[in-house]
Amino acid sequence: MRFIGTILQFDADDHLIGEYTGELKCILDNIENGETFYYRFPCFSDIGSKKKIRYTHFGLKGINTSCNEYSAEELITYYLNYEIQAYYRRKKKGKKFHCRGFENIEFIYAIQLQEADRLNRNTAEDFNKRLDSFLKRHSEFKPVVDLNDYRGMCGIYLLVLDKYNVCYIGQTQTALRVRIKQHWTRSDYFLRGIDRFKAMDTTRIYVYPIQDTESINLAEYSLIPDFPEQYTLNCGSSGGDVYFMKSHGELPNIEPDKHYNKSSLKDYLDQAEKILGIRKEL
């Protein structure tokens, strides 16, 4: 099965200079100095850029590429360029490797659509009720204004993303401020978890400082199940996601999930295929 798609090519001044259709590897093999350009799908012709965006959030300064808030369209544009740059790097080193084509990009976009469906079903009223109840049961959590106040401290943290009515519970045995910033600046994650979001998506932070390593682990294991799964990002990437990535596009047998509106991943793949303009050929 061949996956055929179209990508647009932009120069350093973000001017459109080319349009290519075919299998991704064939397209890239025919572009001279292809790693020097920026690429987009026609449906997202004005989404994403190489521009670095600075931010200051909860007292921490950082830099993101393109924007400081998550969007599925920006993520898939960034991922397209991420895979293209990886292809050229490996090719220059003369290594044998599998070129992840449009089927892989389609899959990444499909799980973004699937997650959007899940999160869109959350309501602010219900989420905040659950959050308030959780914080009452676990009064050790304190709201954060400036993460620098917790310099050198370890423990449990709770990130709240109010736009999506969802949260994430994590832990660190090194430094709270460092670990949280890692979530905001990670540039090589494209699946379902917290790391696909960016700095400004986190609107509230609560921390539970704990210094003992064993106590941190025990606290995390008890706290995560105490928050309804529907309202957290702790589910992370499913086994099916990882299987797909490792098998270079062979779709696993994924059944409809209770959190995904009774739709299987196949439904979202069909939707992603239409939006991105990808077609299959024998």
C-alpha angles and dihedrals in degrees: 000000000000121000112212123195143158126237132184122225123218130189128225091279090053094250118148108247105160149015123204133187128192140063110336096241092050091050093050094046089058099050115090113224087358093167091069095066137074122235137204139174113250091243089058099036094146099038125106135004144192090252117126115228120203122211142178113207129166087350095305124116120212148146130241130184117247099344145359097233131065124252127164090227094053092044094053091046090051090046091052090055092042091057093044092053091046090052093053093046093053092043092053090052089053093235124155109239143146114262107225103223138193091297090067093047089049089053094051091051091047093058090048088055091046092051091047088056091052095047094044088064092061116096125211092228095055094039093053091047090054092045094049090048091049093050091049091053091047105039091168088085113095127192116251126224099166121017090204087074086070097050110153094007124124132196140090126334133192118206117197122203103191095182088064099032091234139111142198129221116205141159139214132193092195117041131339096211093049095047094048092049089052088062091052097048105036109127104182103061123095108158132088106295138096094274093073089067124081137224101276093049088073106081101167135025130194124184135196107197114214124168101190113087097212091049091052092056093046092048094051093048091053098040101051095059089048092068118070109259092226089067100046139074092213092104085079118176118349124232087250091059093052092045091053093050093049095044093053097240107330103141113231122222098268117176125207112282126221091237096050105067093260091293124132123223088255089069091055092046089056090050093048091048092056095046095047093043095237120154134187125233129184 
